Amino acid sequence: MKKANFTAERVVSFQCEDGKQQTIHWDAKTPGLGLRVTAAGARAYIFESRLFGKTVRVTIGDAKAWALGKARTEAARLKTLIDDGKDPREVKAEQQSAHEARQFEARRQSATVGEAWADYLEYLKTAISPKTKQPRSTRYLADHIALAAPGGEPLKRGKGKTVRGPLAPLMPLKLSSLTAKTVSAWLEDEARDRPTNAAHAYRLLKAFIRWCGGQDEYAGTIAPDAYDSPKVTAVLPQSKAKQGDCLQREQLPAWFDAVRKIQNPVISAYLQALLLTGARREEMAALKWDEADFQWRSLHISDKVETETGRVIPMTPYLASLLAALPRRNEWVFSSPAAADGKIAEPRIAHNKALSVAGLPHVTLHGLRRSFGTLSEWCEVPVGVVAQIMGHTASAIAEKHYRRRPLDLLRSWHDRIEAWILKEAGIDFKPEQAKRGLHAVTQ
């Protein structure tokens, strides 16, 4: 192995031998230091020695970036490691691993709730729910986004700006700041003005903290008692079923009279559909014409629980007559020319006016769903039938595993419920006449 005393001029003049991909020139002054020159003209300092009978070669760096003196110093350092029985490559790998570990820990300790929340949302979007074995619903994801939103954005409808979500004050904090003291102070402050939202936000935060505990990049950064400390549970608002918000039997005549007089037939039919099916407001608003089967009297509802398949419920005679009379402007049954997406957007204003005209106490759109479930008890309908029509998760083993009611069985009970509601409302409706009228729709 030919050696020469390296100088700056010689380093520049060294060439790759003809017919070879690379040539290594060795320094006579510094043991193990070499200059590798490739056929393409690239030059790099290297170090080569033997450890435990095996050759060890390490690239020091580009000759343009490393001065000769600096390269000799590095070669001497590597020779010291070899003399100590250490492989420079292993030492470098250990140093790099330690550096990455320090950086990782630094990121863990500096991560904010908002950054981890964004990762959590991505997980919710892509992972299957262990409870339902289905992807999370759009509404479920929207709740997480809304409850953490900073607010201050212009409203999509009307004037004013959006209100911040209850979780928004926590987003700028570091994960390590989520202690029992911090969470209890936040919860107490939020519960003062909006206890229901605060309780809901707490449940989402609790699931988020548990998720963080199972992630390598966040595990151990949040105090273990951040959500279940007595300090937190002591200020947690109690979730209570909303009192009232349900139509009574004797209120049906006034309610139907006022709602049927609403000038917009789409809103009028939509409100009656909510009461007669117990569907969630978003589910009914998203109903499309190809999901309404007038021949077999069925509706395919996009279900909150059965997110993939939805649920099929009966189309009762009176409801069928309402839907058949609606204009077919687009794909949506409850269409709205003024809405950006073409379907009904805000029926609450018309409903509130109808309640005022009828002299009835306030009932929300969700209250109409609650009314269906309550009024069904007058007909002595099996609880499981009502739950299946409304899209409730089965709560008993028998219901969950051994009840698969076909549509015709549901229809016999659902028709009975509708007939009873119409009778109590004083509406003279003849199903036989409606069937003849619907015959034209199916042709």
Wavefront OBJ file of the C-alpha trace (Angstrom):
o trace
v 0.000 0.000 0.000
v 1.850 3.103 -1.305
v 1.816 6.124 0.976
v 2.628 9.803 0.571
v 2.710 12.769 2.899
v -0.538 14.600 2.276
v -0.467 18.281 1.507
v -3.310 20.478 0.311
v -1.793 20.559 -3.161
v -1.337 16.790 -3.354
v -4.859 16.135 -2.179
v -6.151 18.233 -5.066
v -3.844 16.537 -7.561
v -4.588 12.901 -6.695
v -6.448 11.117 -9.491
v -8.308 7.834 -9.919
v -6.255 5.224 -11.718
v -7.313 4.440 -15.275
v -9.721 1.530 -15.599
v -10.797 1.626 -11.924
v -13.950 2.903 -10.259
v -11.980 4.359 -7.358
v -8.456 4.706 -6.022
v -7.422 5.220 -2.385
v -4.323 7.243 -1.607
v -2.859 6.844 1.911
v -1.281 9.451 4.134
v 2.204 8.544 5.386
v 1.929 10.903 8.352
v -1.418 9.897 9.908
v -2.058 6.153 10.369
v -5.274 4.984 8.695
v -6.045 8.255 6.904
v -6.784 7.930 3.188
v -8.248 9.893 0.317
v -10.720 8.076 -1.916
v -10.951 9.433 -5.454
v -13.627 8.056 -7.780
v -13.636 7.908 -11.557
v -16.218 10.677 -11.512
v -13.832 12.939 -9.619
v -15.420 12.795 -6.144
v -12.922 13.025 -3.249
v -13.524 11.960 0.345
v -11.330 11.357 3.342
v -11.617 7.895 4.862
v -10.175 6.034 7.824
v -9.244 2.349 7.758
v -7.868 0.065 10.451
v -8.284 -3.423 11.869
v -10.306 -4.418 14.940
v -10.319 -7.985 16.257
v -8.833 -9.227 13.004
v -11.394 -7.507 10.765
v -11.055 -4.441 8.558
v -12.964 -1.346 9.685
v -13.450 1.444 7.168
v -15.194 4.728 7.978
v -15.903 7.667 5.684
v -14.795 10.910 7.333
v -16.243 13.343 4.811
v -15.964 15.233 1.531
v -12.492 16.633 0.928
v -14.042 19.962 -0.087
v -15.699 20.312 3.316
v -12.888 18.861 5.445
v -9.557 20.654 5.688
v -6.559 18.345 5.763
v -5.678 19.216 9.348
v -9.214 18.566 10.525
v -9.296 15.225 8.674
v -6.010 14.177 10.365
v -7.448 15.065 13.783
v -10.556 12.991 13.104
v -8.446 10.050 11.897
v -6.397 10.218 15.101
v -9.605 10.184 17.167
v -10.887 7.135 15.312
v -7.514 5.394 15.809
v -7.842 5.997 19.559
v -11.253 4.304 19.544
v -9.792 1.315 17.684
v -6.951 1.070 20.193
v -9.566 1.048 22.981
v -11.334 -1.893 21.301
v -14.308 0.186 20.113
v -15.780 0.089 16.649
v -16.198 3.738 15.481
v -19.314 2.746 13.555
v -20.969 1.352 16.669
v -19.958 4.406 18.685
v -21.489 6.684 16.041
v -24.683 4.624 15.932
v -24.989 4.807 19.721
v -24.436 8.556 19.671
v -27.001 9.006 16.924
v -29.518 6.855 18.807
v -28.965 8.859 21.990
v -29.362 12.098 20.047
v -32.610 10.940 18.479
v -33.872 9.814 21.880
v -33.132 13.260 23.323
v -34.895 14.935 20.422
v -37.861 12.578 20.764
v -38.138 13.293 24.481
v -37.834 17.018 23.818
v -40.718 16.806 21.328
v -42.754 14.776 23.819
v -42.252 17.325 26.554
v -42.975 20.297 24.289
v -46.001 18.790 22.486
v -49.185 20.780 22.956
v -52.672 19.449 23.469
v -53.629 20.867 20.070
v -50.855 18.976 18.275
v -51.757 15.702 19.966
v -55.466 16.406 19.350
v -54.779 16.695 15.608
v -53.070 13.288 15.684
v -56.002 11.916 17.674
v -58.492 13.166 15.067
v -56.475 11.482 12.329
v -56.602 8.256 14.324
v -60.378 8.546 14.742
v -60.791 9.090 11.003
v -58.783 6.039 10.002
v -59.213 3.476 12.795
v -62.189 1.207 13.386
v -64.194 1.827 16.554
v -63.616 -1.046 19.006
v -67.173 -0.583 20.275
v -69.188 -0.609 17.048
v -66.595 -2.362 14.827
v -67.365 0.330 12.271
v -65.632 3.543 11.113
v -66.563 6.580 13.171
v -69.472 8.579 11.829
v -69.088 12.001 10.266
v -71.129 13.505 13.068
v -68.884 11.941 15.723
v -65.800 13.438 14.088
v -67.530 16.791 13.648
v -68.244 16.888 17.404
v -64.538 16.540 18.158
v -63.671 19.323 15.735
v -66.403 21.669 16.965
v -65.680 21.191 20.663
v -62.027 22.126 20.136
v -62.616 24.951 17.632
v -61.232 28.376 18.645
v -64.313 30.187 17.359
v -64.373 33.672 15.898
v -65.164 32.505 12.367
v -67.982 34.179 10.403
v -71.220 32.249 10.613
v -72.196 30.397 7.442
v -75.740 31.630 7.864
v -76.676 34.993 9.269
v -74.451 37.539 10.924
v -72.022 37.153 13.784
v -69.180 34.763 14.533
v -68.885 31.220 15.802
v -68.465 30.551 19.514
v -65.348 28.752 20.688
v -65.667 25.136 21.739
v -65.305 24.206 25.415
v -62.037 22.354 24.755
v -60.437 25.318 22.981
v -58.748 26.790 26.111
v -56.812 23.548 26.589
v -55.411 23.347 23.054
v -52.426 25.759 23.498
v -51.282 24.035 26.713
v -48.468 21.494 26.827
v -49.568 17.930 27.431
v -47.522 17.928 30.599
v -49.737 20.795 31.836
v -52.831 18.566 31.812
v -52.908 17.909 35.535
v -55.863 17.326 37.822
v -55.594 20.956 38.959
v -55.656 22.286 35.388
v -58.513 20.053 34.238
v -60.655 20.748 37.321
v -60.188 24.513 36.925
v -61.083 24.289 33.229
v -64.116 22.103 33.894
v -65.407 24.317 36.677
v -65.125 27.388 34.454
v -66.857 25.748 31.469
v -69.615 24.162 33.578
v -70.603 27.541 34.935
v -72.181 28.702 31.660
v -72.781 25.496 29.679
v -72.774 22.412 31.907
v -74.064 19.977 29.284
v -71.397 20.943 26.756
v -68.761 20.846 29.478
v -69.756 17.309 30.495
v -69.689 16.188 26.867
v -66.294 17.824 26.315
v -64.952 16.123 29.447
v -65.926 12.699 28.108
v -64.085 13.398 24.863
v -61.068 14.708 26.771
v -61.053 11.591 28.929
v -60.931 9.340 25.856
v -58.198 11.529 24.353
v -56.010 11.280 27.475
v -56.405 7.512 27.507
v -55.401 7.371 23.852
v -52.294 9.481 24.545
v -51.270 7.001 27.228
v -51.053 4.272 24.599
v -48.946 6.242 22.102
v -45.144 6.107 22.285
v -44.793 9.769 21.422
v -47.163 10.920 24.178
v -47.133 8.192 26.842
v -46.228 9.459 30.290
v -46.539 13.155 29.447
v -49.977 13.572 31.046
v -50.507 13.123 34.769
v -52.181 9.728 35.410
v -54.977 11.291 37.502
v -55.648 14.190 35.134
v -59.247 13.121 34.467
v -60.278 10.909 37.388
v -58.857 12.799 40.338
v -61.416 13.683 43.061
v -60.639 17.320 42.222
v -62.026 16.743 38.722
v -64.965 14.464 39.470
v -66.127 16.834 42.209
v -66.831 19.590 39.666
v -68.063 17.334 36.845
v -71.635 18.340 35.883
v -74.153 15.532 36.199
v -75.739 14.510 32.918
v -79.503 14.658 33.260
v -82.179 13.754 30.790
v -83.773 16.882 29.433
v -87.042 17.588 31.196
v -90.032 18.116 28.991
v -89.100 18.608 25.323
v -91.707 16.071 24.328
v -95.169 16.341 22.821
v -97.971 15.018 24.996
v -100.932 13.068 23.693
v -103.333 15.975 24.184
v -100.979 18.354 22.325
v -101.027 16.407 19.071
v -104.110 18.126 17.519
v -102.665 21.608 18.006
v -99.206 20.600 16.832
v -100.389 18.898 13.633
v -102.787 21.720 12.857
v -100.028 24.342 13.091
v -97.346 22.288 11.306
v -99.622 21.279 8.435
v -100.359 24.976 7.853
v -96.682 25.850 7.341
v -96.518 27.353 3.866
v -93.351 25.525 2.889
v -94.535 21.954 2.155
v -91.006 20.548 2.455
v -90.548 21.835 6.007
v -94.067 20.759 6.940
v -93.474 17.211 5.673
v -90.016 17.088 7.252
v -91.289 17.975 10.737
v -94.096 15.419 10.500
v -91.587 12.810 9.291
v -89.451 13.372 12.387
v -92.420 12.786 14.670
v -93.748 9.774 12.757
v -90.424 7.925 12.442
v -88.368 9.034 15.439
v -85.404 9.573 13.113
v -82.583 11.925 14.022
v -82.837 15.305 12.337
v -79.649 14.814 10.263
v -80.710 11.334 9.187
v -84.051 12.512 7.834
v -82.581 15.615 6.206
v -80.095 13.411 4.318
v -82.802 11.158 2.840
v -82.514 10.798 -0.944
v -85.191 9.881 -3.445
v -83.440 6.644 -4.383
v -83.611 5.661 -0.696
v -87.400 6.030 -0.608
v -89.093 2.909 -1.996
v -92.794 3.671 -2.562
v -93.521 0.221 -3.991
v -92.392 -1.684 -0.905
v -92.945 1.231 1.469
v -89.483 1.512 2.968
v -86.923 4.189 3.785
v -83.178 3.585 3.838
v -81.854 5.813 6.617
v -78.188 6.763 6.980
v -77.772 5.537 10.539
v -75.602 7.131 13.249
v -74.809 3.691 14.708
v -74.820 1.462 11.609
v -72.609 3.874 9.688
v -71.792 1.478 6.853
v -75.160 -0.102 6.052
v -77.630 2.304 7.623
v -81.049 0.957 8.571
v -84.240 0.268 6.651
v -87.508 1.324 8.257
v -91.129 1.239 7.070
v -92.638 4.073 5.080
v -96.003 4.407 6.782
v -99.074 5.276 4.634
v -99.597 8.870 5.766
v -95.853 9.640 5.586
v -95.750 8.097 2.090
v -98.513 10.441 0.963
v -96.547 13.427 2.318
v -93.348 12.425 0.549
v -95.062 11.623 -2.737
v -96.440 15.163 -2.875
v -93.028 16.840 -2.483
v -91.315 18.459 -5.492
v -88.410 16.515 -7.007
v -85.911 19.311 -7.510
v -82.766 17.267 -6.977
v -81.561 14.071 -5.291
v -82.805 15.109 -1.830
v -86.323 14.308 -0.639
v -86.373 17.393 1.571
v -84.828 19.753 -0.932
v -84.106 23.445 -0.588
v -83.212 25.644 -3.596
v -81.665 28.227 -1.269
v -79.331 25.809 0.532
v -75.742 25.388 -0.655
v -75.971 21.589 -0.695
v -79.538 21.522 -2.004
v -81.251 20.012 1.050
v -83.170 21.388 4.001
v -80.892 23.228 6.404
v -82.740 25.151 9.113
v -86.338 24.072 9.812
v -86.263 25.201 13.452
v -87.467 28.726 12.718
v -90.652 27.478 11.034
v -91.171 24.902 13.782
v -90.799 27.469 16.550
v -93.324 29.732 14.835
v -95.759 26.825 14.539
v -95.360 26.049 18.250
v -96.037 29.682 19.071
v -99.152 29.736 16.894
v -100.378 26.533 18.508
v -99.699 27.879 21.989
v -97.450 24.923 22.808
v -94.299 24.915 24.955
v -90.968 24.780 23.173
v -90.078 21.414 21.651
v -86.773 20.871 19.857
v -86.365 18.817 16.696
v -84.737 16.137 18.824
v -87.797 16.431 21.068
v -89.884 15.164 18.144
v -87.720 12.039 18.104
v -88.226 11.727 21.854
v -91.971 12.188 21.321
v -92.128 9.240 18.909
v -90.511 6.947 21.455
v -92.793 8.165 24.233
v -96.057 8.141 22.289
v -95.360 4.628 21.012
v -95.915 3.322 24.521
v -99.619 4.158 24.185
v -99.805 1.518 21.465
v -98.115 -1.118 23.631
v -95.488 -1.689 20.951
v -92.540 -3.917 21.959
v -89.617 -1.787 23.094
v -87.267 -3.560 20.695
v -89.461 -2.653 17.721
v -89.390 1.043 18.603
v -85.638 0.915 19.190
v -85.032 -0.734 15.815
v -87.131 1.864 13.989
v -85.396 4.728 15.808
v -81.924 3.294 15.295
v -81.038 2.770 18.942
v -78.223 0.386 19.823
v -79.533 -2.908 21.206
v -79.243 -2.795 25.005
v -80.008 -6.424 25.859
v -78.310 -9.664 24.858
v -81.501 -11.048 23.319
v -82.040 -7.894 21.268
v -78.423 -7.745 20.164
v -77.950 -11.349 19.144
v -81.354 -13.021 18.678
v -83.764 -10.417 17.241
v -83.751 -9.791 13.504
v -87.177 -8.318 12.764
v -88.008 -8.231 9.044
v -89.412 -5.105 7.472
v -92.977 -6.460 7.203
v -93.062 -7.114 10.960
v -91.788 -3.602 11.684
v -94.329 -2.219 9.228
v -97.297 -3.811 11.005
v -96.291 -2.122 14.277
v -95.198 1.151 12.705
v -98.470 1.513 10.784
v -100.274 1.001 14.084
v -98.256 3.754 15.737
v -98.941 6.199 12.908
v -102.659 5.384 12.849
v -102.903 6.012 16.605
v -101.020 9.334 16.374
v -103.225 10.534 13.502
v -106.363 9.518 15.358
v -105.278 11.409 18.469
v -104.408 14.409 16.285
v -107.886 14.391 14.773
v -106.649 13.741 11.222
v -109.066 11.802 9.042
v -106.718 9.772 6.877
v -107.712 6.759 4.783
v -104.720 4.458 4.079
v -106.664 2.752 1.261
v -107.015 6.041 -0.614
v -103.349 6.811 -0.084
v -102.348 3.449 -1.540
v -104.296 4.173 -4.724
v -102.653 7.573 -4.931
v -99.190 6.108 -4.463
v -99.728 3.554 -7.190
v -99.030 6.252 -9.772
v -95.727 7.108 -8.096
v -94.388 3.574 -8.475
v -95.257 3.331 -12.163
l 1 2 3 4 5 6 7 8 9 10 11 12 13 14 15 16 17 18 19 20 21 22 23 24 25 26 27 28 29 30 31 32 33 34 35 36 37 38 39 40 41 42 43 44 45 46 47 48 49 50 51 52 53 54 55 56 57 58 59 60 61 62 63 64 65 66 67 68 69 70 71 72 73 74 75 76 77 78 79 80 81 82 83 84 85 86 87 88 89 90 91 92 93 94 95 96 97 98 99 100 101 102 103 104 105 106 107 108 109 110 111 112 113 114 115 116 117 118 119 120 121 122 123 124 125 126 127 128 129 130 131 132 133 134 135 136 137 138 139 140 141 142 143 144 145 146 147 148 149 150 151 152 153 154 155 156 157 158 159 160 161 162 163 164 165 166 167 168 169 170 171 172 173 174 175 176 177 178 179 180 181 182 183 184 185 186 187 188 189 190 191 192 193 194 195 196 197 198 199 200 201 202 203 204 205 206 207 208 209 210 211 212 213 214 215 216 217 218 219 220 221 222 223 224 225 226 227 228 229 230 231 232 233 234 235 236 237 238 239 240 241 242 243 244 245 246 247 248 249 250 251 252 253 254 255 256 257 258 259 260 261 262 263 264 265 266 267 268 269 270 271 272 273 274 275 276 277 278 279 280 281 282 283 284 285 286 287 288 289 290 291 292 293 294 295 296 297 298 299 300 301 302 303 304 305 306 307 308 309 310 311 312 313 314 315 316 317 318 319 320 321 322 323 324 325 326 327 328 329 330 331 332 333 334 335 336 337 338 339 340 341 342 343 344 345 346 347 348 349 350 351 352 353 354 355 356 357 358 359 360 361 362 363 364 365 366 367 368 369 370 371 372 373 374 375 376 377 378 379 380 381 382 383 384 385 386 387 388 389 390 391 392 393 394 395 396 397 398 399 400 401 402 403 404 405 406 407 408 409 410 411 412 413 414 415 416 417 418 419 420 421 422 423 424 425 426 427 428 429 430 431 432 433 434 435 436 437 438 439 440 441 442 443
